[in-house]
Amino acid sequence: MDDFDDDSFDDVLGSMEMPTSPKKPKVQPSNNQAPAATTSTANSSHPASITVVKPASNPHSVLVHSKQRGNPILKSIQSVPLEYRDDIVPDYVVGRTTCILFLSLKYHNLNPDYICQRLKALGKMYELRVLLVQVDTPEPHNALKSLTRISLLADLTMMLAWNAEEAGKIIETYKQFEKRPPDLIMERVDSNPHQKLVAALTNIKPVNKTDAVTLLQTFGNLGNVITASEERLSQVMGLGPRKAKRLYKTLQEPFLSK
């Protein structure tokens, strides 16, 4: 299917019960028979409470819906164990409040209503809801545009993978980082002045880190690099006329636009 600009998605999404506020999961006490996940909306004046199926027997396991057996992405999940279950709604559960729905773009093109049906079944369950899309079509733009709209409306985080191995690694990483602090994946800002100058120079394409270090070693400081002529810059070992021209032009541009 090449065109996803019809109103069918809006009609289906309009009938879905979308999350409106953060959810507080409640773990169902373990017993001999685990009930399916349900959503309680008895009191509309309070956020919906979520009843989550019993946790995995191994806390380090990824819960996998039994229908995902045979999915090639599972071969790439090697660092965490898998536990197959029939009593979960999403395809994968990677945390107490985190789930993943997997979608092949090729399958989506053939069955565009599938994802809306899955979201309707998921309801308000889980706080972090990931839509993992495997891009396996040569022209993915229209389909991705449609899925982006659905993700925004349905409170989904959309992740793209370009092959089965990459998709599996994304699932694995979500589980491995389940209890890690958020600053663990934040960019590290180097406090060393020299490293800051190197980083600043490498923002000028096509100057690389080696070029930046050589420039600072040759001229001694950033001021001398800025005032150097294009000819002088081209004489720096490893820089050459092309990089020197680009570097000189960038350094001579005004920092503030008029």
Phi, psi and chi 1 to 4 in degrees:
 res  aa     phi    psi   chi1   chi2   chi3   chi4
   1 MET       -  126.0  179.3  174.7  -72.6      -
   2 ASP   -95.6  -25.0  -64.4  -33.9      -      -
   3 ASP  -119.2  122.6 -171.4    3.3      -      -
   4 PHE  -116.2   24.4  -69.7   89.2      -      -
   5 ASP   -93.6   11.9  -68.6  -29.2      -      -
   6 ASP   -78.1  179.0   54.5   63.2      -      -
   7 ASP   -94.3    7.1  -63.8  -32.2      -      -
   8 SER   -63.2  -39.1   59.8      -      -      -
   9 PHE   -65.2  -41.2  -74.2  115.3      -      -
  10 ASP   -62.9  -37.4  -66.7  -32.6      -      -
  11 ASP   -65.3  -45.1  -65.7  -21.8      -      -
  12 VAL   -68.5  -45.0  176.9      -      -      -
  13 LEU   -64.7  -32.2  -73.2  169.3      -      -
  14 GLY   -65.5  -25.1      -      -      -      -
  15 SER   -91.6   -3.1   64.4      -      -      -
  16 MET   -87.0  151.2  -67.6  169.1   55.4      -
  17 GLU   -93.0  105.2 -168.9  176.9   16.0      -
  18 MET   -92.0  149.7  -62.7  -58.8  175.7      -
  19 PRO   -64.1  140.2  -18.7   30.2      -      -
  20 THR  -121.1  -11.7   56.7      -      -      -
  21 SER  -156.7  161.2   58.9      -      -      -
  22 PRO   -55.5  143.3  -23.8   33.2      -      -
  23 LYS   -99.9  148.0  -77.4   71.0   64.7  178.1
  24 LYS  -115.0  105.7  -65.1 -177.9  179.4 -179.4
  25 PRO   -71.8  145.6   27.6  -34.0      -      -
  26 LYS  -120.3  123.2  -66.1 -178.6  179.4 -180.0
  27 VAL   -83.0  126.9  178.9      -      -      -
  28 GLN   -69.3  129.8 -178.8   71.8   17.6      -
  29 PRO   -56.1  140.2  -23.2   33.7      -      -
  30 SER   -70.1  134.2  176.8      -      -      -
  31 ASN  -149.1 -174.4   50.4   34.6      -      -
  32 ASN   -67.0  -30.4  -65.6  -27.8      -      -
  33 GLN  -124.5  115.3 -175.9  175.3    2.4      -
  34 ALA   -86.2  121.0      -      -      -      -
  35 PRO   -73.4  158.6   27.3  -33.5      -      -
  36 ALA   -71.9  159.8      -      -      -      -
  37 ALA   -66.3  136.8      -      -      -      -
  38 THR  -133.5  161.7   58.8      -      -      -
  39 THR  -119.5  127.7  -56.7      -      -      -
  40 SER  -100.3  125.8  172.7      -      -      -
  41 THR  -129.5   39.2   56.0      -      -      -
  42 ALA   -64.1  -38.9      -      -      -      -
  43 ASN  -116.3  106.9 -170.5  -17.4      -      -
  44 SER   -71.2  -11.9   58.5      -      -      -
  45 SER   -82.1   -7.1   63.2      -      -      -
  46 HIS  -122.8  154.3  -62.6  -76.7      -      -
  47 PRO   -58.0  145.6  -21.4   31.2      -      -
  48 ALA   -63.2  136.7      -      -      -      -
  49 SER   -92.0  141.3   61.2      -      -      -
  50 ILE  -108.7  127.7  -52.2  -56.9      -      -
  51 THR  -100.1  115.9  -58.0      -      -      -
  52 VAL  -100.7  144.3 -177.5      -      -      -
  53 VAL   -60.5  163.2  -64.3      -      -      -
  54 LYS   -58.3  146.6   67.2  176.3 -176.8  179.3
  55 PRO   -67.2  168.1   24.0  -33.5      -      -
  56 ALA   -65.5  151.5      -      -      -      -
  57 SER   -63.3  -30.9   56.1      -      -      -
  58 ASN  -112.5  117.9 -178.9  -15.2      -      -
  59 PRO   -60.8  -16.9   21.6  -32.4      -      -
  60 HIS   -91.5    1.2  -58.1  -67.4      -      -
  61 SER   -85.5  149.1  -65.3      -      -      -
  62 VAL   -91.1  125.7  171.8      -      -      -
  63 LEU   -78.4  127.3  -67.2 -177.6      -      -
  64 VAL  -120.9  128.4 -176.5      -      -      -
  65 HIS   -65.3  140.0 -162.5  -74.5      -      -
  66 SER   -58.3  -27.1  -62.2      -      -      -
  67 LYS   -68.7  -13.0  -70.0 -176.1  177.7 -179.9
  68 GLN   -86.3   -1.7  -73.6  -67.8  -56.4      -
  69 ARG   -56.7  134.6  -72.8 -175.8 -176.0  -87.3
  70 GLY    91.0   -9.0      -      -      -      -
  71 ASN   -66.6  125.1 -168.7  -31.5      -      -
  72 PRO   -57.8  -22.6  -23.7   33.9      -      -
  73 ILE   -67.1  -23.0   71.1  176.0      -      -
  74 LEU   -65.7  -25.2  -63.8  175.3      -      -
  75 LYS   -66.4  -22.6  -63.2  179.3 -179.1  178.1
  76 SER   -89.7   -7.1  -58.1      -      -      -
  77 ILE   -91.6   96.2  -55.2  177.1      -      -
  78 GLN  -118.4  -18.9  -59.9  176.5  -10.7      -
  79 SER   -91.1  -11.3  -61.1      -      -      -
  80 VAL  -131.2  145.5  -65.8      -      -      -
  81 PRO   -74.1  159.5   24.6  -31.9      -      -
  82 LEU  -115.0  142.2  -55.8  176.3      -      -
  83 GLU  -130.7  116.8 -178.1  176.6  -35.7      -
  84 TYR   -84.5  134.4  -67.5   92.5      -      -
  85 ARG  -140.0  151.0  -62.7  -90.4  -72.5  -87.7
  86 ASP  -101.5  -10.6  -70.5  -41.7      -      -
  87 ASP  -100.1   22.6   60.5  -21.3      -      -
  88 ILE  -115.2  147.6   60.4  173.6      -      -
  89 VAL   -83.8  -47.6  176.9      -      -      -
  90 PRO   -73.1  174.1   28.0  -34.2      -      -
  91 ASP   -75.7  -36.0  -62.7  -42.6      -      -
  92 TYR  -140.7  140.5  -56.0   92.2      -      -
  93 VAL  -117.7  117.9  176.6      -      -      -
  94 VAL  -115.2   13.9  -69.1      -      -      -
  95 GLY   179.4  168.8      -      -      -      -
  96 ARG   -60.6  -30.4  -68.1 -176.4   66.6 -110.9
  97 THR  -124.3   18.0   60.5      -      -      -
  98 THR  -128.3  129.7  -52.7      -      -      -
  99 CYS  -135.6  163.6   73.2      -      -      -
 100 ILE  -132.5  131.9  -64.0  176.2      -      -
 101 LEU  -105.6  128.6  -65.8  175.8      -      -
 102 PHE   -99.7  138.6  174.0   76.3      -      -
 103 LEU  -144.5  122.2 -178.3   64.6      -      -
 104 SER   -81.5  132.0  158.0      -      -      -
 105 LEU   -64.7  -33.4 -149.2   55.0      -      -
 106 LYS   -62.8  -41.8 -173.9 -178.7  -63.5 -177.1
 107 TYR   -68.3  -37.4 -175.6   84.2      -      -
 108 HIS   -62.5  -39.3  174.7   66.8      -      -
 109 ASN   -62.8  -34.3  -73.3  -15.8      -      -
 110 LEU   -82.2  -30.3  -63.5  173.0      -      -
 111 ASN  -133.0   72.3  -56.8  -84.7      -      -
 112 PRO   -65.2  -19.7   22.4  -32.7      -      -
 113 ASP   -86.6   -8.7  -68.8  -28.2      -      -
 114 TYR   -57.9  -47.3  168.1   78.3      -      -
 115 ILE   -65.6  -35.3 -175.5   59.6      -      -
 116 CYS   -66.6  -36.9  -67.7      -      -      -
 117 GLN   -65.6  -40.4  -65.7  167.5    0.6      -
 118 ARG   -65.0  -41.1  -66.2  -62.4  -50.3  -82.5
 119 LEU   -68.0  -34.7  -71.0  173.1      -      -
 120 LYS   -64.8  -39.3 -162.9  167.9 -175.3  177.5
 121 ALA   -68.9  -34.8      -      -      -      -
 122 LEU   -70.8  -31.9 -171.4   63.6      -      -
 123 GLY    57.7 -128.2      -      -      -      -
 124 LYS  -101.6   10.7  -65.7 -175.1  177.5 -178.2
 125 MET   -67.0  143.2  -72.6 -173.3  -74.8      -
 126 TYR    72.9  143.5  -61.0   95.1      -      -
 127 GLU   -87.6  -43.8 -173.7  169.9  -16.9      -
 128 LEU  -106.0  114.0  175.2   57.1      -      -
 129 ARG  -117.8  113.8  -57.9  131.8   59.3   85.9
 130 VAL  -104.4  130.8  178.5      -      -      -
 131 LEU  -102.5  106.2  176.6   60.0      -      -
 132 LEU   -93.8  111.7  176.4   55.8      -      -
 133 VAL  -108.0  123.4  179.8      -      -      -
 134 GLN   -92.2  115.8 -177.5  173.7  -30.0      -
 135 VAL   -82.4   98.7 -177.3      -      -      -
 136 ASP  -125.6   31.3   49.3    6.0      -      -
 137 THR  -127.3  150.2   59.5      -      -      -
 138 PRO   -70.7  -26.9   22.9  -32.5      -      -
 139 GLU  -124.1   82.9  -62.5  -66.2  -24.1      -
 140 PRO   -89.4   -4.9   33.3  -34.3      -      -
 141 HIS   -61.8  -47.9  -55.6   91.9      -      -
 142 ASN   -63.7  -43.2  -73.3  -21.1      -      -
 143 ALA   -65.4  -40.5      -      -      -      -
 144 LEU   -67.5  -33.9  -70.9  177.3      -      -
 145 LYS   -62.7  -43.3 -179.6 -179.8  178.3 -179.0
 146 SER   -64.5  -43.9  168.6      -      -      -
 147 LEU   -68.0  -31.4  -69.9  172.5      -      -
 148 THR   -63.8  -42.6  -61.1      -      -      -
 149 ARG   -62.9  -44.3 -178.5  174.9   61.2  171.1
 150 ILE   -62.2  -41.3  -68.4  173.8      -      -
 151 SER   -62.4  -40.8  -62.8      -      -      -
 152 LEU   -65.4  -40.5  -70.2  171.4      -      -
 153 LEU   -74.5  -31.5  -68.8  171.7      -      -
 154 ALA  -102.8   12.9      -      -      -      -
 155 ASP    60.9   49.1 -169.1   27.6      -      -
 156 LEU  -111.9  149.0  -61.5  172.9      -      -
 157 THR  -100.9  114.1  -61.8      -      -      -
 158 MET   -91.9  126.6 -172.0  166.2   73.2      -
 159 MET  -117.7  138.1  -60.1  -71.9  -68.1      -
 160 LEU  -109.7  138.7  -57.0 -177.5      -      -
 161 ALA  -130.7  140.7      -      -      -      -
 162 TRP   -99.2    0.9  -91.4 -102.2      -      -
 163 ASN  -160.8  170.1   52.7   57.3      -      -
 164 ALA   -64.0  -38.4      -      -      -      -
 165 GLU   -63.2  -42.3 -179.2 -179.9    1.1      -
 166 GLU   -66.2  -38.3 -167.7  172.1  -85.7      -
 167 ALA   -63.0  -43.0      -      -      -      -
 168 GLY   -62.8  -39.3      -      -      -      -
 169 LYS   -66.6  -33.0  -69.4  -59.4  179.6 -176.6
 170 ILE   -65.1  -44.4  -70.6  174.5      -      -
 171 ILE   -61.3  -45.3  -64.5  173.7      -      -
 172 GLU   -60.6  -42.5 -172.4  176.5   73.0      -
 173 THR   -66.5  -40.6  -58.2      -      -      -
 174 TYR   -57.7  -41.8  -95.7  105.1      -      -
 175 LYS   -69.3  -42.4 -176.8   60.7 -177.8  179.0
 176 GLN   -65.1  -30.7  -70.6  175.0  -34.1      -
 177 PHE   -97.7   14.0  -80.0   77.5      -      -
 178 GLU   -53.8  -44.4  176.2 -171.9    2.9      -
 179 LYS  -113.8   16.2  -62.6 -179.5  180.0  178.9
 180 ARG   -82.4  149.6  -55.8  -73.9 -179.0   87.3
 181 PRO   -68.9  148.1   23.3  -33.1      -      -
 182 PRO   -63.1  -28.5   20.0  -31.4      -      -
 183 ASP   -71.4   -7.9   58.8   -7.4      -      -
 184 LEU   -66.6  -30.1 -169.3   66.5      -      -
 185 ILE  -105.5    8.0   58.1  174.8      -      -
 186 MET   -79.9  153.3  -67.0  174.3   65.4      -
 187 GLU   -64.0  134.4 -179.0 -177.5    4.1      -
 188 ARG   -86.3  124.0  -61.6  -69.8 -168.4  -87.4
 189 VAL   -97.6  117.4  178.9      -      -      -
 190 ASP   -74.4  131.3 -156.7  -45.4      -      -
 191 SER   -88.2   -7.8   58.7      -      -      -
 192 ASN   -72.7  122.5 -174.3  -56.7      -      -
 193 PRO   -57.3  -39.8  -23.6   33.5      -      -
 194 HIS   -62.6  -43.0  178.3   76.9      -      -
 195 GLN   -67.4  -32.7  -67.6  -59.4  -36.4      -
 196 LYS   -65.0  -39.9  -73.6 -175.6  176.8 -179.2
 197 LEU   -66.3  -40.7  -70.9  176.1      -      -
 198 VAL   -60.8  -45.2  170.5      -      -      -
 199 ALA   -63.1  -38.5      -      -      -      -
 200 ALA   -65.4  -42.5      -      -      -      -
 201 LEU   -68.3  -34.3  -71.9  171.2      -      -
 202 THR   -73.7   -9.6   52.8      -      -      -
 203 ASN   -73.8  -11.8  -76.4  -33.8      -      -
 204 ILE   -92.0  110.9  -56.5  173.0      -      -
 205 LYS   -76.7  139.1  -54.6  -62.5 -178.7 -175.3
 206 PRO  -103.7   37.9   35.1  -31.1      -      -
 207 VAL   -72.0  125.4  176.7      -      -      -
 208 ASN  -101.0 -179.6   57.3   40.0      -      -
 209 LYS   -63.3  -39.9 -172.6  174.1 -179.1  179.1
 210 THR   -62.9  -42.0  -58.7      -      -      -
 211 ASP   -60.8  -44.0  -63.2  -29.6      -      -
 212 ALA   -62.5  -44.7      -      -      -      -
 213 VAL   -63.0  -43.1  171.1      -      -      -
 214 THR   -63.2  -41.3  -55.9      -      -      -
 215 LEU   -61.2  -45.3  -77.6  165.8      -      -
 216 LEU   -68.2  -35.1  -67.8  173.2      -      -
 217 GLN   -69.4  -36.3  -71.5  176.8  -17.0      -
 218 THR   -74.1  -43.9  -58.2      -      -      -
 219 PHE   -99.0  -12.5  -68.2   98.7      -      -
 220 GLY    88.3  -36.5      -      -      -      -
 221 ASN  -156.3  170.6   57.2   58.7      -      -
 222 LEU   -67.7  -33.9 -177.6   60.4      -      -
 223 GLY   -59.5  -42.3      -      -      -      -
 224 ASN   -68.3  -32.4  -68.9  -22.6      -      -
 225 VAL   -66.0  -41.7  175.8      -      -      -
 226 ILE   -66.2  -38.1  -65.7  174.3      -      -
 227 THR   -86.9   -6.6   56.5      -      -      -
 228 ALA   -69.6  147.5      -      -      -      -
 229 SER   -76.3  162.8   66.0      -      -      -
 230 GLU   -61.4  -38.6 -179.6  179.3  -22.0      -
 231 GLU   -64.2  -42.0 -179.3 -178.7    1.5      -
 232 ARG   -66.3  -39.5  178.1   67.8 -176.5   92.8
 233 LEU   -63.2  -37.5  -69.3  172.5      -      -
 234 SER   -67.4  -17.2   65.7      -      -      -
 235 GLN   -85.8   -7.9  -64.7  172.1   -5.3      -
 236 VAL   -69.3  133.7  173.8      -      -      -
 237 MET   -56.3  126.1 -177.2  178.9  -62.0      -
 238 GLY    87.1   -7.8      -      -      -      -
 239 LEU   -85.6  -59.5 -153.9   62.0      -      -
 240 GLY    81.3  166.6      -      -      -      -
 241 PRO   -66.0  -36.1    3.2   -4.9      -      -
 242 ARG   -66.3  -50.6 -176.8  175.0   68.4   89.6
 243 LYS   -65.7  -38.5  -70.2 -176.2  179.7 -179.4
 244 ALA   -62.6  -41.7      -      -      -      -
 245 LYS   -63.3  -44.7 -177.7  176.7 -178.1  179.1
 246 ARG   -66.4  -42.2  176.6   60.0  177.6  162.5
 247 LEU   -64.7  -45.4  176.4   60.3      -      -
 248 TYR   -63.0  -44.2  179.3   79.7      -      -
 249 LYS   -61.2  -42.3 -178.8 -179.7  178.1 -179.1
 250 THR   -67.4  -41.8  -58.9      -      -      -
 251 LEU   -69.9  -22.0  -66.8  176.2      -      -
 252 GLN   -91.7   -7.1  -59.2  -49.5  -51.2      -
 253 GLU   -74.2  146.4  -69.4  177.9   -8.3      -
 254 PRO   -66.9  141.5   23.0  -32.9      -      -
 255 PHE   -76.0  -25.7  -73.7   95.9      -      -
 256 LEU  -111.7  129.4  -63.0  176.7      -      -
 257 SER   -77.6  149.0   58.7      -      -      -
 258 LYS   -77.3      -  -65.2 -179.2 -179.4  179.9
